[in-house]
Amino acid sequence: MAKWLITGGCGFLGSNVADEVLGRGDEAIILDNLSRRGSHENREWLRERHGREWRFVETDIRDAQTVARLIDEAKPDVIAHLAGQVAMTTSVANPRLDFETNALGSLNVLEGVRLHSPETVVLYSSTNKVYGDLDWIRYQETETRYVAPDYPEGFDETLPLDFASPYGCSKGCADQYMRDYARMYGLTTVVFRHSSMYGGRQFATFDQGWVGWFCSEALRQARGDAGVTTLAGNGKQVRDVLHADDMRELYVSAAARAPRSEGTTLNVGGGSTNSLSLLELLAMCGELVGRRPAVKHLEPRASDQKYFVADVSAVKRLFNWSPKVSARTGVQRMIEWIDGAH
């Protein structure tokens, strides 16, 4: 039985990982400041499913003393460091909060491990935004999407770093600290540069969680609400989507197989077979709910990548893992969860 510390454990990713860990009989300590929409509901959901057989600590990842004390007391086998500021738009509006949460908060975790529990495996949720806007990539434009013909299987980890937006900078800073603490201090760290994740327990907003947001909007309009949905850009932006069921399995597999190395860094997503543009997602939602959402196009968002699909060959090879939930099946499950949750 492993002991886990899950930061941001009442968020979307955190509550899913916590549910998986507890369901397997492992021990879990969940840290969360309950600031994000849906975090209170996710905490109660975990209590309903797993009783009080886990410890909850309400604190902020920016509180270095509390984080260090918790790591010192618990000596966890695994830390899934999932707490963070997750919206690019919020980072632009408040870059200091974004930095303190993502960069400094991650340093607090690493320092706690270095000083008090150096055998702990640290799994970190990073982002594809560490690669920047990717404007130098050659793109082709079809009727429904952008295509990167020189990367038919997506982007691998050799893609050069080019942090863009305050969010990309803060996550990229933490990303590199994870790698350097492995090299400098011998810690075991694994960084997942995630593409787009979605699924149950995700309380999506216009600013974050685009799959869930458009599924929610499709349901709203299908129920008769006449209001249109706004869409930034032309809708041909592409991401590979990874369902919650697959990412749960990934984190558990990574905890068991994390290699001692100079910092493992991996691109993670649904891969080339599970890529969707916004327009394609809207069409899929229309088929599933019986009415395609009406949209109004806005100006493109700053630093919005036209295309990002992760080449997942490295993470497949290292952890014997691969995405199993197809985009269509996952979107259907997302719609069903939203319909049942509201």
C-alpha positions as CSV (number, residue, x, y, z in Angstrom):
1,M,0.0,0.0,0.0
2,A,1.4,3.3,-1.1
3,K,1.0,6.7,0.7
4,W,0.1,9.6,-1.6
5,L,0.0,13.3,-1.1
6,I,-2.2,14.9,-3.8
7,T,-1.9,18.7,-4.0
8,G,-5.0,20.3,-5.7
9,G,-6.7,17.0,-4.8
10,C,-10.2,18.5,-5.0
11,G,-9.7,19.8,-8.5
12,F,-10.6,18.0,-11.7
13,L,-7.4,16.1,-12.1
14,G,-6.8,15.8,-8.4
15,S,-10.1,14.3,-7.5
16,N,-9.9,11.8,-10.3
17,V,-6.4,10.7,-9.2
18,A,-7.5,10.6,-5.6
19,D,-10.5,8.4,-6.4
20,E,-8.3,6.0,-8.3
21,V,-5.7,5.8,-5.5
22,L,-8.3,5.3,-2.8
23,G,-10.2,2.8,-4.9
24,R,-7.0,0.7,-5.1
25,G,-6.6,0.7,-1.4
26,D,-3.7,3.2,-1.1
27,E,-3.5,5.9,1.5
28,A,-4.2,9.5,0.5
29,I,-3.6,12.9,2.0
30,I,-5.4,15.6,0.0
31,L,-4.3,19.2,0.0
32,D,-6.5,21.9,-1.5
33,N,-7.4,25.5,-0.8
34,L,-10.9,25.0,-2.2
35,S,-10.7,28.2,-4.2
36,R,-11.7,26.7,-7.6
37,R,-15.3,26.3,-8.7
38,G,-16.4,22.7,-8.1
39,S,-13.7,21.9,-5.4
40,H,-16.2,21.7,-2.5
41,E,-18.4,19.4,-4.6
42,N,-15.4,17.2,-5.5
43,R,-14.4,17.0,-1.8
44,E,-17.9,15.8,-0.9
45,W,-18.0,13.4,-3.8
46,L,-14.8,11.8,-2.5
47,R,-16.2,11.6,1.0
48,E,-19.4,9.9,-0.3
49,R,-17.3,7.3,-2.2
50,H,-14.5,6.7,0.3
51,G,-15.8,7.9,3.7
52,R,-13.3,9.5,5.9
53,E,-10.5,7.0,5.2
54,W,-8.3,9.8,3.9
55,R,-7.0,13.0,5.3
56,F,-7.9,16.5,4.0
57,V,-5.7,19.5,4.6
58,E,-7.1,22.9,3.6
59,T,-4.2,25.1,2.8
60,D,-2.6,27.0,0.0
61,I,0.4,25.6,-1.9
62,R,2.0,29.0,-1.5
63,D,2.3,28.4,2.3
64,A,5.9,27.0,2.3
65,Q,5.9,26.2,6.0
66,T,2.7,24.2,6.0
67,V,3.7,22.3,2.9
68,A,7.1,21.4,4.3
69,R,5.6,20.3,7.6
70,L,3.1,18.1,5.9
71,I,5.8,16.4,3.8
72,D,8.0,16.0,6.8
73,E,5.1,14.4,8.9
74,A,3.8,12.2,6.1
75,K,6.9,11.1,4.3
76,P,4.7,10.1,1.3
77,D,5.8,7.6,-1.3
78,V,4.3,9.7,-4.1
79,I,3.4,13.3,-4.4
80,A,1.0,14.1,-7.3
81,H,1.6,17.8,-7.5
82,L,-1.6,19.0,-9.3
83,A,-2.3,22.3,-7.5
84,G,-2.0,25.3,-9.7
85,Q,-3.4,28.3,-11.4
86,V,-4.8,26.7,-14.6
87,A,-6.2,29.5,-16.8
88,M,-4.1,31.4,-19.3
89,T,-6.5,34.4,-19.2
90,T,-6.2,34.6,-15.4
91,S,-2.4,34.6,-15.7
92,V,-2.6,37.6,-18.0
93,A,-4.9,39.5,-15.6
94,N,-2.9,38.6,-12.5
95,P,0.6,37.4,-13.3
96,R,1.9,37.7,-9.7
97,L,-0.8,35.3,-8.4
98,D,-0.1,33.0,-11.3
99,F,3.7,33.0,-10.6
100,E,3.3,32.6,-6.8
101,T,0.9,29.6,-7.3
102,N,2.6,27.8,-10.1
103,A,6.3,28.5,-9.8
104,L,6.8,29.3,-6.1
105,G,4.2,26.8,-5.0
106,S,6.0,24.1,-7.0
107,L,9.3,25.1,-5.5
108,N,7.7,24.8,-2.0
109,V,6.9,21.2,-2.8
110,L,10.4,20.4,-4.1
111,E,12.1,22.0,-1.1
112,G,9.8,20.0,1.2
113,V,10.8,16.8,-0.6
114,R,14.5,17.7,-0.7
115,L,14.8,18.5,3.0
116,H,12.4,16.0,4.5
117,S,11.5,13.1,2.2
118,P,14.1,12.7,-0.7
119,E,12.8,9.2,-1.6
120,T,9.4,10.5,-2.5
121,V,8.4,10.3,-6.2
122,V,7.1,13.6,-7.5
123,L,4.6,13.6,-10.4
124,Y,4.0,17.1,-11.8
125,S,1.2,18.3,-14.1
126,S,2.8,20.7,-16.6
127,T,1.4,22.0,-19.9
128,N,2.1,22.2,-23.6
129,K,2.3,26.0,-23.2
130,V,5.9,25.6,-22.3
131,Y,6.5,25.2,-26.1
132,G,5.0,28.7,-26.8
133,D,2.8,29.8,-29.6
134,L,4.5,27.4,-32.2
135,D,4.1,30.0,-34.9
136,W,7.2,28.7,-36.6
137,I,5.5,25.4,-37.4
138,R,4.3,24.9,-41.0
139,Y,0.5,24.6,-41.0
140,Q,-2.1,23.7,-43.6
141,E,-5.7,24.8,-43.2
142,T,-8.6,22.6,-44.1
143,E,-12.3,23.2,-43.9
144,T,-12.5,22.3,-40.2
145,R,-9.0,22.3,-38.8
146,Y,-5.3,23.2,-38.9
147,V,-2.9,20.5,-39.8
148,A,0.9,20.2,-39.1
149,P,2.0,18.0,-42.0
150,D,5.6,17.7,-40.8
151,Y,4.5,16.1,-37.6
152,P,2.0,13.4,-38.5
153,E,2.2,11.7,-35.1
154,G,2.3,15.0,-33.1
155,F,5.0,16.8,-31.3
156,D,7.6,14.9,-29.2
157,E,9.8,16.2,-26.3
158,T,12.6,17.5,-28.7
159,L,10.4,20.5,-29.5
160,P,12.2,23.6,-28.3
161,L,11.0,25.3,-25.2
162,D,9.6,28.8,-25.7
163,F,7.5,29.9,-22.7
164,A,4.6,32.1,-23.8
165,S,2.1,34.0,-21.6
166,P,2.5,34.4,-17.9
167,Y,0.9,31.0,-17.5
168,G,3.4,29.3,-19.8
169,C,6.3,31.1,-18.0
170,S,5.1,30.0,-14.5
171,K,4.4,26.4,-15.5
172,G,7.6,26.3,-17.5
173,C,9.6,27.5,-14.6
174,A,8.2,24.8,-12.4
175,D,8.7,22.3,-15.2
176,Q,12.4,23.1,-15.3
177,Y,12.8,23.1,-11.5
178,M,11.4,19.6,-11.4
179,R,14.0,18.5,-13.9
180,D,16.8,20.3,-12.2
181,Y,16.0,19.0,-8.7
182,A,16.3,15.5,-10.1
183,R,19.7,16.4,-11.6
184,M,21.1,18.5,-8.8
185,Y,19.6,16.7,-5.7
186,G,18.9,13.2,-7.0
187,L,15.1,13.4,-6.6
188,T,12.8,11.3,-8.6
189,T,10.5,13.6,-10.7
190,V,8.3,13.0,-13.6
191,V,6.8,16.0,-15.6
192,F,3.8,15.5,-17.8
193,R,3.4,18.2,-20.4
194,H,-0.4,17.8,-20.8
195,S,-2.4,18.7,-23.8
196,S,-6.2,18.9,-23.2
197,M,-7.8,16.8,-20.4
198,Y,-11.5,16.4,-19.8
199,G,-14.1,14.2,-18.1
200,G,-16.2,13.8,-15.0
201,R,-15.5,16.1,-12.0
202,Q,-14.4,18.9,-14.4
203,F,-16.4,22.1,-13.7
204,A,-15.3,23.8,-16.9
205,T,-15.5,27.5,-17.6
206,F,-15.1,29.7,-20.7
207,D,-11.5,30.3,-19.6
208,Q,-10.5,26.7,-18.9
209,G,-11.6,23.2,-19.8
210,W,-12.7,23.8,-23.4
211,V,-14.1,20.3,-24.1
212,G,-16.4,20.5,-21.0
213,W,-17.3,24.1,-21.7
214,F,-18.6,23.4,-25.2
215,C,-20.3,20.2,-24.1
216,S,-22.1,22.3,-21.5
217,E,-23.0,24.9,-24.0
218,A,-24.4,22.4,-26.4
219,L,-26.6,20.9,-23.7
220,R,-27.8,24.4,-22.7
221,Q,-28.8,25.3,-26.3
222,A,-30.4,21.8,-26.8
223,R,-32.6,22.5,-23.8
224,G,-34.0,25.6,-25.6
225,D,-31.8,28.4,-24.4
226,A,-31.5,30.8,-27.3
227,G,-28.2,32.4,-26.3
228,V,-25.3,31.8,-28.6
229,T,-21.9,30.4,-27.6
230,T,-18.8,32.6,-28.1
231,L,-15.7,31.1,-29.7
232,A,-12.3,32.7,-29.8
233,G,-10.8,32.6,-33.2
234,N,-12.0,30.7,-36.3
235,G,-12.5,27.4,-34.4
236,K,-9.9,25.4,-36.4
237,Q,-7.5,25.2,-33.5
238,V,-6.6,21.6,-32.7
239,R,-5.8,19.7,-29.5
240,D,-5.5,16.0,-28.7
241,V,-7.9,15.2,-25.9
242,L,-7.3,12.8,-23.0
243,H,-10.2,11.5,-21.0
244,A,-10.1,11.4,-17.2
245,D,-10.2,7.6,-17.1
246,D,-7.0,7.4,-19.1
247,M,-5.1,10.0,-17.1
248,R,-6.1,8.3,-13.8
249,E,-4.4,5.1,-15.1
250,L,-1.4,7.1,-16.2
251,Y,-0.6,8.6,-12.8
252,V,-0.9,5.3,-11.0
253,S,1.3,3.6,-13.6
254,A,3.9,6.4,-13.4
255,A,4.0,6.2,-9.6
256,A,4.8,2.5,-9.8
257,R,7.3,2.8,-12.7
258,A,9.0,6.2,-12.2
259,P,12.6,5.8,-13.1
260,R,15.6,7.2,-11.3
261,S,16.9,9.6,-13.8
262,E,18.0,13.2,-14.4
263,G,14.3,14.3,-14.6
264,T,11.8,12.5,-16.8
265,T,9.8,14.9,-19.0
266,L,7.0,13.6,-21.2
267,N,4.4,15.0,-23.6
268,V,1.0,13.6,-22.8
269,G,-2.4,13.7,-24.5
270,G,-4.8,11.6,-26.4
271,G,-2.4,11.4,-29.4
272,S,-3.0,11.9,-33.1
273,T,-6.0,9.5,-33.1
274,N,-7.9,11.6,-30.5
275,S,-7.4,15.1,-31.9
276,L,-10.3,17.6,-32.3
277,S,-10.7,21.1,-33.5
278,L,-13.2,23.3,-31.8
279,L,-15.4,23.2,-35.0
280,E,-15.2,19.4,-35.0
281,L,-16.1,19.2,-31.3
282,L,-19.1,21.4,-31.9
283,A,-20.2,19.2,-34.8
284,M,-19.8,16.1,-32.6
285,C,-21.8,17.7,-29.7
286,G,-24.5,18.6,-32.2
287,E,-24.8,14.9,-33.2
288,L,-24.8,13.7,-29.6
289,V,-27.4,16.2,-28.2
290,G,-29.5,16.7,-31.4
291,R,-28.7,20.3,-32.0
292,R,-25.4,21.9,-33.1
293,P,-24.7,25.0,-30.9
294,A,-24.9,28.4,-32.5
295,V,-21.7,30.3,-32.1
296,K,-20.4,33.8,-32.4
297,H,-16.7,34.2,-33.2
298,L,-14.5,36.5,-31.2
299,E,-10.9,37.7,-31.8
300,P,-8.3,34.9,-31.3
301,R,-6.8,34.7,-27.8
302,A,-3.3,35.8,-27.3
303,S,-0.7,33.0,-27.4
304,D,-3.4,30.4,-28.5
305,Q,-1.6,27.6,-30.4
306,K,-3.2,26.8,-33.7
307,Y,-2.3,23.1,-33.3
308,F,-1.0,20.9,-30.5
309,V,-1.0,17.2,-30.7
310,A,1.3,15.2,-28.4
311,D,3.4,12.4,-29.8
312,V,2.8,9.9,-26.9
313,S,5.3,7.3,-28.0
314,A,7.7,8.1,-25.2
315,V,5.1,7.9,-22.4
316,K,3.7,4.7,-23.9
317,R,7.1,3.1,-23.9
318,L,8.2,4.1,-20.4
319,F,5.0,3.4,-18.5
320,N,3.3,0.7,-20.7
321,W,0.3,3.0,-21.0
322,S,-1.8,4.3,-23.9
323,P,-5.1,6.2,-24.2
324,K,-8.0,3.8,-24.5
325,V,-11.0,6.2,-24.5
326,S,-11.8,7.5,-28.0
327,A,-12.6,11.2,-28.4
328,R,-16.2,10.4,-29.4
329,T,-16.8,8.0,-26.5
330,G,-15.2,10.5,-24.1
331,V,-17.3,13.4,-25.3
332,Q,-20.4,11.3,-24.9
333,R,-19.4,10.5,-21.3
334,M,-18.6,14.2,-20.7
335,I,-22.1,15.2,-21.9
336,E,-23.7,12.5,-19.7
337,W,-21.8,13.7,-16.7
338,I,-22.7,17.3,-17.2
339,D,-26.3,16.4,-17.8
340,G,-26.4,14.4,-14.6
341,A,-24.4,16.9,-12.5
342,H,-26.7,19.8,-13.2
